[in-house]
Amino acid sequence: MDTNLQVILQQLQAEKRVDRHTLVEAIETALQSAARKSFPPQADITVEFNPNNFKVDVFEIKEVVDEVEDPALQMPLEEGQALNPKVKVGDRLKIHSPLPNFGRIGAQTAKQVIIQQLRDVERHKVYEEYKDRVGEVVTGVVRRGTHANMIVSVDGAEAVLPQREQSPRENFKPGDRIRAYLKEVEESAKGPQIVLSRTSPQLVHALFKMEVPEIFDGTIQIKAIAREPGARTKIAVLSTDSNVDAVGACVGMRGSRVRAVVEELCGEKIDIVRWSEDPVDFCGNALNPADILDMKVDEESKTLSVIVPHDQLSLAIGKRGQNARLASRLMGWNIDIQSDAELTGESPPPQDAHAIAEAVLGGGSSEDSEAGDKSQDPEASEMANDSPEGEDGLAEAVAETDEAGDSTPVAASAVPDSAELPDSE
């Protein structure tokens, strides 16, 4: 019997990851709860369990008094001196009691208490283990989905990936391995709540830190990140070594490093730009590949007025204003983009209207520089005029942009969806 109990204790220690002392305390609490059913409700009892020989001792604790008012908690002086001659009034004696017969109900009670104690200990250990890991990238296996939330098993613990933290581009199934950013750990009545994120800009930072040794050792710093999960991310990098090209090191040989990050993010586009303290230079880098003719800086309102060629307006704005919006978030400045035709007061050529419509309705992209070229292609213009929608369709597109406030001049405001990273990174 003792050998079997010894094996059981060892298995519980390994499975529940609890030390022997904690396990003994749980058993003592369970036995005390079961033994209490054999004593008066107000009785003060304690149980001691010896893990070496598995002996269980039950004790009643009573106070020595001259006159007994409550026999369950008090005992006369004569009885106390018979047990211990040195006892006096006011002392408390621990009296050994025979081990009661727990019965089926008592055994069930002890079982439930042990299970609850071990569960509480396990939850506390999980909280203590993960509360200091906030900000790390963890790897887990998708177990199931509940109400659009995803349950992920991470090193024996259960974490949740809420719907708000899932990228719209991704679709994981049970059994898939997943990397996620450990966003927060909260302690609740139901146990620790480990919250993961696939949309945090910090996930991009952590992935680049894993792929680029120069970022890991501090040679290259990621100064800021602006991200629209599932669509595009812009990161600004700075090299502390003049012999190391920050952008080239992040891209890697034939794009191997940045490609690994893109694959992990399920094809999300990534723009890597060079960071600069000069807002003019930084804005020029952030709005690449569009050419900038002129730029005015308002330090007080932190606003940049940018003039671009009319045939590259859609390139500067980006798909649905994405390029300008991300550049604004990356810098923390408001960016107002105008074409040179608007500045001179001239009527923009027809292709400029096409460019505006494409930029706002999804035709342009900061990565696909073909947007401006297609607008100048005579064949493309001729096909557009011969299409069933023709000029009416273009007029509707431009009208929609006017109603939405997206027509030139285009302004992009800085919003708090970017990550400013400390220099120590």
MOMO-V182101 format. One record per helix or strand of 2 or more residues. SS is the DSSP state (a for helix, b for strand). FROM is the first residue (numbers start at 0). TO is the last residue. Records with the same first field share a line. If there is no record, write none. Layout:
SS=FROM-TO / FROM-TO
//
This chain:
a=1-15 / 19-37 / 76-82 / 102-132 / 162-164 / 200-210 / 212-215 / 245-250 / 252-263 / 278-285 / 309-316 / 318-330 / 339-343 / 349-360 / 369-375 / 377-385 / 389-403
b=44-49 / 54-64 / 73-75 / 91-96 / 136-145 / 148-153 / 156-160 / 176-187 / 190-196 / 219-227 / 231-238 / 268-273 / 291-297 / 302-307 / 333-338 / 409-411 / 417-419
//
